[in-house]
Amino acid sequence: MSAAAMDDWYQTTLVETGRSAALWLLVGFVVTYAVTRWVTLRIRARSVSGADAGSSPLKDVHIGGVHIHHQVWGILLVLLTGVLEFRFQPESPWVDVLAALFGAGAALALDEFALWLHLEDVYWSEEGRKSIDAVMLAAVVGLVLLVGSSPIGVDQETVATTGVWGTAVAIVCHIAYTIVCLLKGKIATGLVGLPVPLLALVGAVRLAHPSSFWARRFYSQAKTARAARRHQRTLARRDRVRDLFSGGR
């Protein structure tokens, strides 16, 4: 494909549909997260081995004797890009630049999400793995935004095809089983499933989290035990995905 054809495709498929900013936000997020994890793993490996940092640029940042975590730079970057977008509301390509910087800031901030939650440095502890969950959820949401799904999985084409009343019934049903999914303790599945109806439906049908409201209210002791066994298998799979995203512990 020639450069002109690529440019036409980019303009038609991404810019004119309003998806270019979502693409660059996702690119900025993924690239920054990958680089950040690589840097932190290198610093961690050197610290564990007792090697001297020397003149290496890969080391923790301290200002006035205070360790400045990379979430600080991420939060500042998110705030700065948000202010610039609200004030100037630029079009492509500048909105794409802001989106990429916003994604980079979000990656830096969410990589230390567990530190927000616990208000202490738990980055390399078991609690720190919650940051991986936050990053995975954010990446999925970014992908949904790029695909262009509406907030509840319904667009103008759907309304034109099924009619207003048919669409209203579909929305009510969709929200109902999304709520069931959330009550079953599947928060990430429910939130992502809001714009992706099939995902929320699957979450609503499958067994609940054993400690969820749904399990406590509706499950027998035997069914709760079965849910607990399935939850353990789910946790094992999630830990493998966490290790993949984090570069290992």
C-alpha atoms as a printed R data frame, in Angstrom:
    type eleno elety resid chain resno       x       y      z
1   ATOM     1    CA   MET     A     1   0.000   0.000  0.000
2   ATOM     2    CA   SER     A     2   1.394   3.386 -1.005
3   ATOM     3    CA   ALA     A     3   1.903   6.272  1.410
4   ATOM     4    CA   ALA     A     4  -0.949   8.194 -0.209
5   ATOM     5    CA   ALA     A     5  -3.283   5.213  0.158
6   ATOM     6    CA   MET     A     6  -2.249   4.804  3.789
7   ATOM     7    CA   ASP     A     7  -2.923   8.473  4.425
8   ATOM     8    CA   ASP     A     8  -6.358   8.222  2.788
9   ATOM     9    CA   TRP     A     9  -7.171   5.149  4.867
10  ATOM    10    CA   TYR     A    10  -6.022   6.904  8.057
11  ATOM    11    CA   GLN     A    11  -8.098  10.000  7.301
12  ATOM    12    CA   THR     A    12 -11.211   8.056  6.329
13  ATOM    13    CA   THR     A    13 -11.107   5.278  8.922
14  ATOM    14    CA   LEU     A    14  -9.712   7.099 11.944
15  ATOM    15    CA   VAL     A    15  -9.731  10.897 11.638
16  ATOM    16    CA   GLU     A    16 -13.167  11.318 10.040
17  ATOM    17    CA   THR     A    17 -14.738   8.796 12.448
18  ATOM    18    CA   GLY     A    18 -13.178  10.496 15.466
19  ATOM    19    CA   ARG     A    19 -11.124   7.430 16.391
20  ATOM    20    CA   SER     A    20  -7.627   8.768 15.753
21  ATOM    21    CA   ALA     A    21  -7.317  10.232 19.252
22  ATOM    22    CA   ALA     A    22  -8.416   6.911 20.780
23  ATOM    23    CA   LEU     A    23  -5.784   5.098 18.709
24  ATOM    24    CA   TRP     A    24  -2.953   7.376 19.817
25  ATOM    25    CA   LEU     A    25  -4.172   7.323 23.414
26  ATOM    26    CA   LEU     A    26  -3.950   3.523 23.357
27  ATOM    27    CA   VAL     A    27  -0.537   3.596 21.658
28  ATOM    28    CA   GLY     A    28   0.807   6.085 24.202
29  ATOM    29    CA   PHE     A    29  -0.600   3.997 27.045
30  ATOM    30    CA   VAL     A    30   0.769   0.631 25.894
31  ATOM    31    CA   VAL     A    31   4.212   1.904 24.872
32  ATOM    32    CA   THR     A    32   4.693   3.932 28.063
33  ATOM    33    CA   TYR     A    33   3.562   1.052 30.253
34  ATOM    34    CA   ALA     A    34   5.943  -1.365 28.518
35  ATOM    35    CA   VAL     A    35   8.886   1.036 28.851
36  ATOM    36    CA   THR     A    36   8.005   1.855 32.469
37  ATOM    37    CA   ARG     A    37   7.870  -1.804 33.454
38  ATOM    38    CA   TRP     A    38  11.169  -2.478 31.696
39  ATOM    39    CA   VAL     A    39  12.836   0.400 33.551
40  ATOM    40    CA   THR     A    40  11.417  -0.566 36.954
41  ATOM    41    CA   LEU     A    41  12.432  -4.188 36.458
42  ATOM    42    CA   ARG     A    42  15.993  -3.125 35.588
43  ATOM    43    CA   ILE     A    43  16.166  -0.909 38.677
44  ATOM    44    CA   ARG     A    44  14.724  -3.717 40.811
45  ATOM    45    CA   ALA     A    45  17.200  -6.283 39.465
46  ATOM    46    CA   ARG     A    46  20.133  -3.972 40.153
47  ATOM    47    CA   SER     A    47  18.847  -3.243 43.673
48  ATOM    48    CA   VAL     A    48  18.423  -6.947 44.489
49  ATOM    49    CA   SER     A    49  21.901  -7.768 43.197
50  ATOM    50    CA   GLY     A    50  23.414  -4.900 45.187
51  ATOM    51    CA   ALA     A    51  25.034  -3.360 42.120
52  ATOM    52    CA   ASP     A    52  25.971   0.318 42.241
53  ATOM    53    CA   ALA     A    53  23.757   2.549 40.088
54  ATOM    54    CA   GLY     A    54  26.723   4.752 39.278
55  ATOM    55    CA   SER     A    55  26.063   7.047 36.336
56  ATOM    56    CA   SER     A    56  23.280   4.883 34.917
57  ATOM    57    CA   PRO     A    57  20.226   6.926 33.857
58  ATOM    58    CA   LEU     A    58  17.995   4.069 35.058
59  ATOM    59    CA   LYS     A    59  17.511   4.892 38.717
60  ATOM    60    CA   ASP     A    60  14.907   6.238 41.110
61  ATOM    61    CA   VAL     A    61  14.324   9.980 41.052
62  ATOM    62    CA   HIS     A    62  14.847  11.849 44.317
63  ATOM    63    CA   ILE     A    63  14.145  15.543 44.841
64  ATOM    64    CA   GLY     A    64  15.092  17.053 48.174
65  ATOM    65    CA   GLY     A    65  15.632  13.591 49.567
66  ATOM    66    CA   VAL     A    66  12.122  12.489 48.607
67  ATOM    67    CA   HIS     A    67  11.597   9.560 46.230
68  ATOM    68    CA   ILE     A    68   9.354  10.842 43.439
69  ATOM    69    CA   HIS     A    69   7.292   7.930 42.151
70  ATOM    70    CA   HIS     A    70   6.482   7.863 38.450
71  ATOM    71    CA   GLN     A    71   2.783   8.177 39.232
72  ATOM    72    CA   VAL     A    72   3.490  11.827 40.088
73  ATOM    73    CA   TRP     A    73   4.730  12.542 36.565
74  ATOM    74    CA   GLY     A    74   1.757  10.618 35.179
75  ATOM    75    CA   ILE     A    75  -0.788  12.618 37.159
76  ATOM    76    CA   LEU     A    76   0.843  15.898 36.136
77  ATOM    77    CA   LEU     A    77   0.860  14.835 32.483
78  ATOM    78    CA   VAL     A    78  -2.816  13.822 32.582
79  ATOM    79    CA   LEU     A    79  -3.727  17.167 34.182
80  ATOM    80    CA   LEU     A    80  -1.672  19.146 31.673
81  ATOM    81    CA   THR     A    81  -3.091  17.406 28.597
82  ATOM    82    CA   GLY     A    82  -6.619  17.710 29.976
83  ATOM    83    CA   VAL     A    83  -6.241  21.462 30.484
84  ATOM    84    CA   LEU     A    84  -4.797  21.933 26.979
85  ATOM    85    CA   GLU     A    85  -7.621  19.896 25.411
86  ATOM    86    CA   PHE     A    86 -10.350  21.799 27.281
87  ATOM    87    CA   ARG     A    87  -8.806  25.182 26.499
88  ATOM    88    CA   PHE     A    88  -7.829  24.804 22.848
89  ATOM    89    CA   GLN     A    89  -9.810  21.751 21.611
90  ATOM    90    CA   PRO     A    90  -7.384  21.186 18.720
91  ATOM    91    CA   GLU     A    91  -8.108  19.024 15.703
92  ATOM    92    CA   SER     A    92  -5.923  16.278 14.227
93  ATOM    93    CA   PRO     A    93  -2.947  15.985 14.423
94  ATOM    94    CA   TRP     A    94  -2.607  18.038 17.628
95  ATOM    95    CA   VAL     A    95  -5.470  16.279 19.379
96  ATOM    96    CA   ASP     A    96  -3.669  13.012 18.568
97  ATOM    97    CA   VAL     A    97  -0.498  14.333 20.201
98  ATOM    98    CA   LEU     A    98  -2.452  15.281 23.331
99  ATOM    99    CA   ALA     A    99  -4.151  11.887 23.341
100 ATOM   100    CA   ALA     A   100  -0.807  10.069 23.145
101 ATOM   101    CA   LEU     A   101   0.550  12.175 26.016
102 ATOM   102    CA   PHE     A   102  -2.615  11.553 28.016
103 ATOM   103    CA   GLY     A   103  -2.216   7.818 27.454
104 ATOM   104    CA   ALA     A   104   1.406   8.026 28.576
105 ATOM   105    CA   GLY     A   105   0.401   9.885 31.726
106 ATOM   106    CA   ALA     A   106  -2.377   7.402 32.450
107 ATOM   107    CA   ALA     A   107   0.068   4.496 32.113
108 ATOM   108    CA   LEU     A   108   2.533   6.103 34.524
109 ATOM   109    CA   ALA     A   109  -0.232   6.790 37.037
110 ATOM   110    CA   LEU     A   110  -2.048   3.453 36.803
111 ATOM   111    CA   ASP     A   111   1.179   1.466 37.008
112 ATOM   112    CA   GLU     A   112   1.220   2.597 40.632
113 ATOM   113    CA   PHE     A   113  -2.519   2.328 41.218
114 ATOM   114    CA   ALA     A   114  -1.928   0.095 44.253
115 ATOM   115    CA   LEU     A   115   0.023   2.934 45.861
116 ATOM   116    CA   TRP     A   116  -3.029   5.190 45.550
117 ATOM   117    CA   LEU     A   117  -5.177   2.495 47.113
118 ATOM   118    CA   HIS     A   118  -2.949   1.591 50.054
119 ATOM   119    CA   LEU     A   119  -1.194   4.961 50.496
120 ATOM   120    CA   GLU     A   120   2.131   3.199 50.848
121 ATOM   121    CA   ASP     A   121   4.830   1.755 48.620
122 ATOM   122    CA   VAL     A   122   3.477  -1.715 47.809
123 ATOM   123    CA   TYR     A   123   4.745  -1.780 44.221
124 ATOM   124    CA   TRP     A   124   6.615  -5.084 44.516
125 ATOM   125    CA   SER     A   125   4.298  -6.722 47.055
126 ATOM   126    CA   GLU     A   126   1.233  -8.893 46.501
127 ATOM   127    CA   GLU     A   127  -0.971  -5.821 46.973
128 ATOM   128    CA   GLY     A   128   0.964  -4.149 44.176
129 ATOM   129    CA   ARG     A   129  -0.486  -6.629 41.707
130 ATOM   130    CA   LYS     A   130  -3.704  -4.599 41.838
131 ATOM   131    CA   SER     A   131  -1.911  -2.115 39.602
132 ATOM   132    CA   ILE     A   132  -1.733  -4.813 36.931
133 ATOM   133    CA   ASP     A   133  -5.499  -5.290 37.162
134 ATOM   134    CA   ALA     A   134  -6.023  -1.540 36.750
135 ATOM   135    CA   VAL     A   135  -3.738  -1.437 33.714
136 ATOM   136    CA   MET     A   136  -5.422  -4.429 32.065
137 ATOM   137    CA   LEU     A   137  -8.870  -2.904 32.618
138 ATOM   138    CA   ALA     A   138  -7.726   0.458 31.252
139 ATOM   139    CA   ALA     A   139  -6.230  -1.208 28.170
140 ATOM   140    CA   VAL     A   140  -9.502  -3.027 27.459
141 ATOM   141    CA   VAL     A   141 -11.492   0.198 27.889
142 ATOM   142    CA   GLY     A   142  -9.090   1.958 25.515
143 ATOM   143    CA   LEU     A   143  -9.580  -0.810 22.970
144 ATOM   144    CA   VAL     A   144 -13.360  -0.500 23.281
145 ATOM   145    CA   LEU     A   145 -13.084   3.261 22.686
146 ATOM   146    CA   LEU     A   146 -10.970   2.611 19.608
147 ATOM   147    CA   VAL     A   147 -13.489   0.151 18.196
148 ATOM   148    CA   GLY     A   148 -16.044   2.903 18.658
149 ATOM   149    CA   SER     A   149 -18.677   1.118 20.712
150 ATOM   150    CA   SER     A   150 -21.257   3.333 22.390
151 ATOM   151    CA   PRO     A   151 -21.382   3.481 26.218
152 ATOM   152    CA   ILE     A   152 -24.220   0.922 26.343
153 ATOM   153    CA   GLY     A   153 -23.547  -0.975 23.133
154 ATOM   154    CA   VAL     A   154 -26.292   0.768 21.126
155 ATOM   155    CA   ASP     A   155 -25.708   3.091 18.180
156 ATOM   156    CA   GLN     A   156 -27.865   4.972 15.667
157 ATOM   157    CA   GLU     A   157 -27.813   2.045 13.234
158 ATOM   158    CA   THR     A   158 -29.244  -0.240 15.910
159 ATOM   159    CA   VAL     A   159 -32.045   2.237 16.626
160 ATOM   160    CA   ALA     A   160 -32.867   2.519 12.919
161 ATOM   161    CA   THR     A   161 -32.985  -1.266 12.560
162 ATOM   162    CA   THR     A   162 -34.961  -2.277 15.663
163 ATOM   163    CA   GLY     A   163 -36.989   0.868 16.266
164 ATOM   164    CA   VAL     A   164 -37.235   3.014 19.378
165 ATOM   165    CA   TRP     A   165 -39.299   0.573 21.456
166 ATOM   166    CA   GLY     A   166 -37.216  -2.427 20.456
167 ATOM   167    CA   THR     A   167 -34.068  -0.518 21.320
168 ATOM   168    CA   ALA     A   168 -35.532   0.574 24.681
169 ATOM   169    CA   VAL     A   169 -36.341  -3.045 25.583
170 ATOM   170    CA   ALA     A   170 -32.853  -4.143 24.545
171 ATOM   171    CA   ILE     A   171 -31.269  -1.404 26.685
172 ATOM   172    CA   VAL     A   172 -33.356  -2.348 29.736
173 ATOM   173    CA   CYS     A   173 -32.412  -6.035 29.342
174 ATOM   174    CA   HIS     A   174 -28.764  -5.134 28.816
175 ATOM   175    CA   ILE     A   175 -28.624  -2.943 31.912
176 ATOM   176    CA   ALA     A   176 -30.439  -5.624 33.926
177 ATOM   177    CA   TYR     A   177 -27.959  -8.422 33.198
178 ATOM   178    CA   THR     A   178 -25.052  -5.990 33.568
179 ATOM   179    CA   ILE     A   179 -26.295  -5.239 37.100
180 ATOM   180    CA   VAL     A   180 -26.524  -8.995 37.749
181 ATOM   181    CA   CYS     A   181 -22.939  -9.337 36.540
182 ATOM   182    CA   LEU     A   182 -21.836  -6.602 38.958
183 ATOM   183    CA   LEU     A   183 -23.805  -8.142 41.849
184 ATOM   184    CA   LYS     A   184 -21.988 -11.404 41.142
185 ATOM   185    CA   GLY     A   185 -18.766  -9.601 42.035
186 ATOM   186    CA   LYS     A   186 -17.465  -9.322 38.472
187 ATOM   187    CA   ILE     A   187 -16.719  -5.613 38.498
188 ATOM   188    CA   ALA     A   188 -14.288  -5.482 35.568
189 ATOM   189    CA   THR     A   189 -16.481  -7.723 33.418
190 ATOM   190    CA   GLY     A   190 -19.546  -5.622 34.193
191 ATOM   191    CA   LEU     A   191 -17.856  -2.292 33.461
192 ATOM   192    CA   VAL     A   192 -16.312  -3.463 30.204
193 ATOM   193    CA   GLY     A   193 -19.489  -5.377 29.396
194 ATOM   194    CA   LEU     A   194 -21.567  -2.207 29.500
195 ATOM   195    CA   PRO     A   195 -20.432  -1.225 25.989
196 ATOM   196    CA   VAL     A   196 -19.883  -4.892 25.017
197 ATOM   197    CA   PRO     A   197 -23.245  -6.593 25.690
198 ATOM   198    CA   LEU     A   198 -22.162 -10.197 25.081
199 ATOM   199    CA   LEU     A   199 -19.404  -9.943 27.691
200 ATOM   200    CA   ALA     A   200 -21.779  -8.718 30.402
201 ATOM   201    CA   LEU     A   201 -24.253 -11.456 29.509
202 ATOM   202    CA   VAL     A   202 -21.589 -14.145 29.875
203 ATOM   203    CA   GLY     A   203 -20.600 -12.672 33.247
204 ATOM   204    CA   ALA     A   204 -24.218 -12.678 34.383
205 ATOM   205    CA   VAL     A   205 -24.742 -16.319 33.417
206 ATOM   206    CA   ARG     A   206 -21.559 -17.771 34.916
207 ATOM   207    CA   LEU     A   207 -21.035 -18.573 38.597
208 ATOM   208    CA   ALA     A   208 -20.653 -15.614 40.938
209 ATOM   209    CA   HIS     A   209 -17.636 -14.645 43.011
210 ATOM   210    CA   PRO     A   210 -18.022 -16.747 46.201
211 ATOM   211    CA   SER     A   211 -18.006 -13.687 48.479
212 ATOM   212    CA   SER     A   212 -20.283 -11.556 46.283
213 ATOM   213    CA   PHE     A   213 -23.739 -10.281 47.237
214 ATOM   214    CA   TRP     A   214 -25.319 -12.674 44.720
215 ATOM   215    CA   ALA     A   215 -23.609 -15.742 46.180
216 ATOM   216    CA   ARG     A   216 -24.419 -14.772 49.769
217 ATOM   217    CA   ARG     A   217 -28.057 -14.103 48.912
218 ATOM   218    CA   PHE     A   218 -28.946 -16.856 46.440
219 ATOM   219    CA   TYR     A   219 -26.377 -19.693 46.613
220 ATOM   220    CA   SER     A   220 -26.613 -22.855 48.671
221 ATOM   221    CA   GLN     A   221 -23.574 -24.051 50.588
222 ATOM   222    CA   ALA     A   222 -22.756 -26.596 47.862
223 ATOM   223    CA   LYS     A   223 -23.031 -24.031 45.071
224 ATOM   224    CA   THR     A   224 -20.892 -21.564 47.038
225 ATOM   225    CA   ALA     A   225 -18.214 -24.243 47.381
226 ATOM   226    CA   ARG     A   226 -18.360 -24.890 43.624
227 ATOM   227    CA   ALA     A   227 -18.056 -21.144 42.994
228 ATOM   228    CA   ALA     A   228 -15.027 -21.002 45.308
229 ATOM   229    CA   ARG     A   229 -13.283 -23.817 43.408
230 ATOM   230    CA   ARG     A   230 -13.911 -22.075 40.085
231 ATOM   231    CA   HIS     A   231 -12.731 -18.778 41.574
232 ATOM   232    CA   GLN     A   232  -9.414 -20.363 42.563
233 ATOM   233    CA   ARG     A   233  -8.882 -21.531 38.982
234 ATOM   234    CA   THR     A   234  -9.760 -18.046 37.751
235 ATOM   235    CA   LEU     A   235  -7.254 -16.491 40.170
236 ATOM   236    CA   ALA     A   236  -4.527 -18.826 38.908
237 ATOM   237    CA   ARG     A   237  -5.195 -17.807 35.292
238 ATOM   238    CA   ARG     A   238  -5.331 -14.134 36.275
239 ATOM   239    CA   ASP     A   239  -1.991 -14.409 38.069
240 ATOM   240    CA   ARG     A   240  -0.408 -15.810 34.910
241 ATOM   241    CA   VAL     A   241  -1.784 -12.864 32.927
242 ATOM   242    CA   ARG     A   242  -0.605 -10.467 35.631
243 ATOM   243    CA   ASP     A   243   2.908 -11.908 35.414
244 ATOM   244    CA   LEU     A   244   2.824 -11.498 31.642
245 ATOM   245    CA   PHE     A   245   1.803  -7.832 31.933
246 ATOM   246    CA   SER     A   246   4.209  -7.064 34.749
247 ATOM   247    CA   GLY     A   247   7.226  -8.763 33.215
248 ATOM   248    CA   GLY     A   248   7.352 -11.225 36.117
249 ATOM   249    CA   ARG     A   249   7.810 -10.717 39.849
